[in-house]
Amino acid sequence: MRLIATTWQPVWHETPLGWLDRYRAALAEVAADRDTLVVFPEYAALEAAFYGTVTLDARGWMQRGANHFDAYCDGIRALSKDTGATILGGSGFARKGDQIVNRALFCAPEGEAWLEKQMPTPYERALDMAPGEAMPILATRFGKIAAVICYDSEFPPIARRFAEAGAELLLVPSCTDTEQGASRVEIGCRARALEGQMIVAMAPLVGEVPGCEVIDVNLGQARIFCPPDGTSPEDGTLAQGPRNAPGFAILNTLSESLAQARKGTDVSVFAHWPESETPQNPPETRNFR
């Protein structure tokens, strides 16, 4: 079983389906098949709207992105059917009643599910984006999968709920426009791997996208993390792609890495976590001034 996290740079196309040809070529490059799980980044779905002559502000891009989101998801479904791969498509603006949420399609030959961002960033809140609903834990041939989008990874209780419910693998599509933002998501993913004793895969958007205010500058590096324990790599990094450039982080030993994450360790953070939530004595404050 293979896990592939993409570092993806959206580009403009001459035709509405140009993005789909590009995705198909990328999946062919990594020989994606039934034993492959591929993760695309946050806001990668906007690439389906990158054609023609367009001049829009951020709210305009919300509407254009939402207008193209269903077509993007249809393309992801076609790619999964053609290759047999399981794909977490890039997220994008999607309509939910009279609101806009940040949503992604998880698509497998056996079925599909929606992932929505639960914690909008301050930027997204300024655009009046709504918080979404958590994706269910999916029992798949790759293991029990959960997913969160970017900012969600910075809130330990969100991932903890998934871990307590049995998730073994956490997928984190992301989009950040500063090195600080990229570091925050990376730190969050590393911490979630340690706390939940899970495999965590982050897939960031990268590069400059002229003409789209929402994702005009993007920084990051695809990484796949495990708890740094037992026989795992010393820093807990199982795979990584190029930094701030398109590419892939490829883990060819997913099944073995999942087994190691919780059962082949010297410490038991996941098992001992409840003890940390029930201290014998509440903290006190002493005045040393």
N, C-alpha and C positions, 0 to 999 in steps of 0.2 A: 504494500500500500504506500502511495506517495502523497505528500502534502506540498502544494506549491503556492507560495504567497507572491503576488506580483508587485513590482514597483512600476507603476504605469503612468505614462505621460499622454494625456489626451491631445489630439491634433485635429485641425480642421480638414474637412473632406470636400471633394467636388460634388458628391452625390449623397442623398440621405442614408444610403446603406454602406457607405464607405467604411464606417466604423466596424461593421460586421465582418467585412473582409479582413480587416486588420486583426480582429479578435481571432478569427479562424486561423490566420497565419501564426499567431502567437501560440495557440493551442497545438498546432502542428509542430512548431519549433520544439516544444517540450514533450511531444509525443503523448499528449493527454489521451487516456483511455479509461476503461471502466474502473481501474484501480487507482485513479487519480482524483484528488480533491483540489480544486483551484479556487483561490480567493482573489477577487479584484477589489480595488480601493473605494473608499467613500467618495461620492460625487463623480465617479467614473462614468456613471450613466448619462451625464450631461453631454458626453461626446456624440451621442445619437442626435443631438441638436446642433452640432457644429458643421453646418453647411450653409451655403448661400451668403448673402450680404446682410449682416445683422448688427444693429446698434441698439443695445439695451442697457438699462441699469440693473441693479441686483434684483429688484422686484420683477422686472421684465424677464430676467433669466429664470426666476422661479416659475413663472407662467409658461415660458417656452420649454423649460425642462420638464414640467409636469405634462405638457402636451405631447412630449416624445417618450415619456417613461414607459407606457404600455408597449410601444414598438420596440424599445430596448429590451424589455423583458421577453417579448416574443423571440427576439434574436438569441437571447441566452437559452431559452427553451430549445431552439433549433440546434444550437451548438452542443448542448447536452445530449440531445437525441442523436446527433450525427457522430459524436465522439464516444459516447457512453460515459463521459466524465461527469462528476458531480461538481457543480459550479455555484459559488456564492458570487452573484453578479455585483457590479459596482452599484453603490447606492445613488439615489438622486431625489429630486423633488417629486412628490407624488400627492395626488389629491385624496383626501379622506373626509368625505362629506364636504363641508364648506371650509375645511382647513388644509394646510400643506404640511406634510411630514417628510422626514428624511427616511427613505425606505429602500430596501434591497430585496432581491429575489434569491432564495436558496433553491436551486433546481437540481434534482437528481433523477435518474431513470425511474426510480421508485415513487417519486412524488415531489412536492414542492411546499415551501413555507415562506412567510414574509418575515423579514427582520426590519424593525423600526428603531430609530434613535430615541432613547428614553430621556436623555438629558440634553436639550438643545444648548448650544454655546451662547454666550452673550451676543455674538454677532447674529446667530440664527434667531434669537429672541427679539432682537431689534427689527428683524424682518417678519415678526409675528408668526414664526413657525411653531407648530404645536408639538408637544412631546408625544412619542409613539408608544407602542406596546412591545413588550419583550417577546422575542421569538421563543417558541417552545423548544425544549431539549429534544433533539432528534436522534433516535437510536438507529444508527446506520452501520454499514459494513466497515466503516472507518473507526467506529467507536461512537460514544454518546457525545454529540456536538451541540455546543451553544455558541452564540455570537452576540457581540455588542459593537456599536459604532463609535469609534474615536473617543470623544469626551466621556462616554459611558465607562471606558476602561479606567478612568481616573478615580472612580468611586468604588472602593472595595466591597461594600454590601451588595452591589449589583452582581458582580462575579461570584461572590460568596454564595448567594442564593442558588446560582446555577451549580456550583460545586457540591453544595449540600444535597441537591436534587439528583446528583449522579453524573454531571457533565465531566468528561475527561479531556475534552479538546475545546478551546475557546478561540474563535476567529474574530479578528479585530481589523476591519477596514478603516482607514484613516485618511485625513486630509488636513495638513497644517501648513501655514505660510511663513513660519519662522523656525530657526533651529531650536529655539526654546520650546515651541509647540511640539516639534518632533521628539525632543528629549522627554517631554512630559508623557507623551503616549508610550514611548519606549520604557520609561521608568514604570508606568502603570502596568504594562504588559509583563515586565519582569517580575513585578511584585505579585501580580495575579497568578503567575506560574508558581511562584514560591508558596503563596498562601494556600492556593487550592491544589497544589501538587498536580498541575495540569500542564498539557502542552498548549502554548499560546502562540498564535501566528498573527503578526501584524503586516498589513498590506497597504502601503501609503501611495498617495498620488504624488507625482513629482513633475518638475519642469514648469516653464512659463506657458501660459495659454493666452495669447493676445486676443483681446476682444471679448473676454468673458470676465467680468468684474468679480464674480463669485470665486473663481479658482484661477486667478491671474498668475499667482506665484505659489509653488508647492515644493515642499522639502521633505525628505525622509528616506528610509531604507527598509526594505522588506526583511523581517527577521522572524525566526522561529525559536521560541524559548522553552526551556524545561527548568525544573528546579535544579540549581547547581549542587548536586548531592550524589552520593554513590559513585557509579561509574560514568556519570554524565560529564560533558565538558566543564572545565573549571569555572567558566563564567556563565554557564547555562545556555549558551547559544548553540543550537543544533544546526542552523543554516542561516545564511544571509545573502542578500543580493547587493548590487552596487548602490552606493550612496548618492542620492540626488540625481539618479540617472535610471532609465528604464532597464528592467531585468527581472530576475526571479530568485527567490530563496527556495531551494528544493530540498526536501527531506525525503529520502528514499526508504527510510526505515521507520515509518510511522507506527506500525504495530508494536515493534520492539521498544520504541521511545515511550509509547503510552504505558506499556507494562512497567518500564523503569521509573516513570514519574512518581508513582504512588507506592509501588511495592518494592522497588530496589533501592531504597534510600536509607540513610543512617538516622535521620530525624523524621518526625511525624507531625509537621506543622498542621496539616489538614485535620488529623485526629485530635490534636491537642488544642485546636482553636477554641472550642467551647469553654475551656478552662480560662482562657484569657478574657472572656466576656463576663465572667462571674468572679471578680476579685473578692478575696476574703474581707478586705477592708477598703472602704471607699477612699480615694485620694484626699489628702488634707493639704491645706496651704499653711506654710509657716512664714512669718514675716521676719526677714533678715535685714530689713532696711534700718 
